[in-house]
Amino acid sequence: MSYVSPAPVLNRRVERLREIAEAEPRLEGVLLYGSWTLGESDEHSDIDAYLFVRDADADSFDGREFVARIAPLKLAHLNMYGVLAVVFDDLMRGEFHVDPAGPGIGSIASWEGMVHLPDPDSAVLLDRGGRLTAAARRLAGFRPPEPVATAQELCDELANWTLMLAHVAARGEIARAYNLLHAVVAPLQLKLCRLLRGSTAHWLTPSRALEQDLPEADRARYLETTGGARPGELRSAAMESWRWSRELAAEAAARWGTRLPLQLHDEIAELLAKG
């Protein structure tokens, strides 16, 4: 375990996972992911791992029983993505993918460009056959997104989803419009902002470490796009959000020559203003 977290409890929990994994013959490999693998974990971090079970034992392996050996559990359930989500007795969260080793380890190659493991040797806790370590090492290099095509996609997505937000709000579905603004539009904006600032290390979770990664002016701009779910607050936040989207899109067009459908942009602004 070359990486050491500043959180002693997390270090002990990772080491405990290593110990019980090594003692469990049905496991072929264990791979950590999340903040641990990025060297960014702290006392608020989760423990996240892939448990690769020998193919012959995949149907009989009880992931909940195995994870409960790490520490007592207050909660364990399959979340909306089919991943075993747990809460330990000290309120540390955990997510554990329990996958057959054959197809599971084989699929890691498809993660390139989407997952970054800067220190794969710290991420691999168990590897009985060597396949997992070899696969993880392919993810050690970070590939930032290609700027031009990515910027165009983000600009188009922002126009499309903001138009939907405007229609939904005009219908009077304020809660739904609020969700669109914060759960769909905002992450796209932050990705475009990160692309423009050359700050793509947290690409998959663009709000992560926003306070440290982006300039103060961008952070202030982002805050202006937030608001409550009351009609007046939502309208103001949505209009400000679209202004920022248009500014980011114009900046991308000036830098990379991406398309700007200005008439459509104006019409979206008019629809948002009508509320």
Number of C-alpha atoms within 10 A of each C-alpha: 12 8 14 13 19 13 13 12 14 21 19 13 15 20 15 15 22 18 14 15 23 18 10 12 12 18 25 24 24 26 24 22 21 19 15 24 21 18 16 12 19 16 12 10 17 20 21 21 21 20 25 25 26 18 16 12 14 17 11 9 17 11 17 18 11 15 22 14 13 19 15 13 19 14 13 19 13 14 11 8 8 11 15 19 19 25 18 17 12 11 13 18 19 17 23 23 20 22 21 21 25 15 11 17 22 13 11 16 14 11 13 16 13 13 19 24 24 18 19 23 19 19 24 23 23 23 18 13 10 11 15 24 21 16 18 24 18 17 22 16 14 16 14 14 14 9 16 15 12 15 25 20 14 20 25 17 16 24 20 15 16 26 20 16 26 25 17 18 24 17 11 13 13 19 16 13 25 25 13 20 25 17 11 16 24 20 18 20 24 23 22 28 24 21 21 18 13 13 16 20 17 16 19 13 13 21 16 12 12 18 11 9 18 17 11 12 8 17 15 10 14 18 12 16 22 19 18 13 16 11 18 13 13 22 24 18 22 30 22 20 25 23 16 19 26 21 12 19 26 18 16 23 17 11 12 15 13 20 15 16 11 11 9 13 18 12 12 21 20 13 16 22 14 10 19
